[in-house]
Amino acid sequence: MQTKNPFFDEFSKLATSAAGVAQGLGEEARAFWRSQMERVLADMDLVRRDEFDAVKDLAAAARAETEILKSRLLVLESQTDQSGKPAAKKRTPKKRAQTAQASR
């Protein structure tokens, strides 16, 4: 048989409300901490990851194009003679056909 003790009932209610208040304070502290950290990060002028990846891809493409242009430059330099004048150009069949059509 259980008897109701008003002291224990009141203590239980007080503990339940204290737990609710503590949980509310914890959530409020987390929200405050998050807002402060977001403010600090915004002041640091950081870049978002997707923007960084886009610029990184652009830099990689520019590097690849630079390598292609370097190799083309080396070919062109090797085609020049010692006096610095370009060697005689060799026409490709496509250019010959275009030249023939242009002269008509």
C-alpha positions in Angstrom: 0.0 0.0 0.0 1.2 3.4 -0.9 0.6 6.6 0.9 0.7 10.0 -0.6 3.3 12.2 0.9 2.8 15.9 0.0 6.5 16.6 0.6 7.6 14.0 -2.0 4.9 15.2 -4.5 6.1 18.8 -4.2 9.7 17.7 -4.5 9.0 15.7 -7.6 7.2 18.6 -9.2 10.1 20.9 -8.3 12.7 18.5 -9.8 10.6 18.1 -13.0 10.4 21.9 -13.4 14.0 22.4 -12.6 14.9 19.8 -15.3 12.7 21.7 -17.8 14.3 25.0 -16.9 17.8 23.5 -17.2 16.9 22.0 -20.6 15.6 25.4 -21.8 18.7 27.2 -20.5 20.9 24.6 -22.3 19.1 25.2 -25.6 19.3 29.0 -25.1 23.0 28.7 -24.4 23.6 26.6 -27.5 21.6 29.1 -29.7 23.6 32.0 -28.2 26.9 30.2 -28.8 26.0 29.3 -32.4 25.0 32.9 -33.2 28.2 34.2 -31.7 30.3 31.7 -33.7 28.4 32.6 -36.9 29.1 36.2 -36.3 32.8 35.6 -35.7 33.0 33.4 -38.9 31.2 36.1 -40.9 33.8 38.7 -39.7 36.6 36.4 -40.8 35.6 36.8 -44.4 35.9 33.0 -45.2 35.1 31.4 -48.5 32.4 28.8 -48.9 33.5 25.3 -49.9 31.6 25.3 -53.2 33.2 28.7 -54.2 36.6 27.4 -53.3 36.1 24.2 -55.4 35.0 26.3 -58.4 38.1 28.5 -58.2 40.3 25.4 -57.8 38.8 23.9 -60.9 39.4 27.1 -62.8 43.0 27.2 -61.7 43.5 23.5 -62.8 42.0 24.3 -66.2 44.3 27.3 -66.6 47.3 25.2 -65.7 46.3 22.6 -68.2 45.9 25.3 -70.9 49.2 26.8 -70.0 50.9 23.4 -70.5 49.3 23.1 -73.9 50.4 26.6 -74.9 53.9 25.9 -73.7 54.2 22.8 -75.8 52.8 24.7 -78.8 55.4 27.4 -78.2 58.2 24.9 -78.1 57.0 23.5 -81.4 56.9 26.9 -83.0 60.3 27.8 -81.6 61.7 24.6 -83.0 60.3 25.5 -86.4 62.2 28.8 -86.6 65.7 28.9 -88.1 68.8 30.3 -86.4 68.3 33.9 -87.8 64.9 34.1 -86.0 62.9 34.0 -89.2 60.1 31.5 -89.3 60.7 28.4 -91.4 58.5 28.0 -94.5 55.0 27.1 -93.6 53.6 23.8 -94.7 50.1 24.0 -95.9 47.6 21.4 -94.8 45.2 20.0 -97.4 42.3 21.8 -95.7 44.0 25.2 -96.1 44.8 24.4 -99.7 41.1 23.8 -100.4 40.1 27.0 -98.6 42.8 28.9 -100.6 41.5 27.5 -103.9 37.9 28.4 -103.1 38.9 31.9 -102.0 40.8 32.6 -105.3 37.7 31.7 -107.4 
